[in-house]
Amino acid sequence: MSDAALPTVAEVRAAAEAVKAALDRHLAAVEGRTGDEDPEVYAAFNELAAAAEEYDELLYDRYDEVTPFEIPTPEDGVPYSGPAEPAAFSVLIRRDYAVVEPPRLIAQAERVAAHDRDAELVHGGTAGALGVLFGEYEPDEIASRYKEFGLEEGDSTLWIAASEEMAEPGEWLASPFGHTDAEDVLHRFDVSSVFDEEIDEFDEDEEPGLTPA
């Protein structure tokens, strides 16, 4: 790259300041989060990732140096090839739970039904209880209070998939998760205990007093 094409010192410094500001906004969003899937946190995360990527590129172009920042990519490594300027996007969320205390789950649903005539335990048992609870509480509230309902948290994933245009009303209701291509996924956020297990295994393999290269 010629000197004329190099980013200026001022441009690199401006990008660094943008990262600092994005860090502050991300911390503020995390401190004020309202649930596990708070949209303000995700928006701040994406803004921070974009600012860090911009700074990393300018720093490398100007000084041939890099940062330790790493922008997350899908676990399957499929590169994004969707629209550069998406006009719409879909948020796809899957959260798994185990019913570890059925009596607690049913009792919580019965309390709701006792105060809401429309929240009748039609099917009975845990199936009916789940219908009542998810009719009463938002999924984010269930996620933050799952232990109160006798549940155990499993894996979860959130995908942000870009599209050229907004879907027509009712277009995908018959198969809501069947039309998402991996290459259209802009961002993916996975949570699993398997990640903790991998870290533990790595730590156990290390010899005391040695630091990985």
Buried (B, 14 or more C-beta within 10 A) or exposed (E): EEEEEBBEEEBBEBBBEBBEEBBEBBEEBEEEBEBBBBEBBBEBBBBBBBBBBBBBBBBBBBEEEEBEEEEEEBEEEBEBEBBEEBEEBBEBEEBEBEBEBEEBBBEBBBBBBEEEEEBEBEEEEBEBBBBBBEEBBEEBBBBBBBEEBBBEBEEBBBBBBBBEEEEEEEEBEEEEEEEBEBEBBBBBBBBBEEEEEEEEEEEEEEEEEEEEE
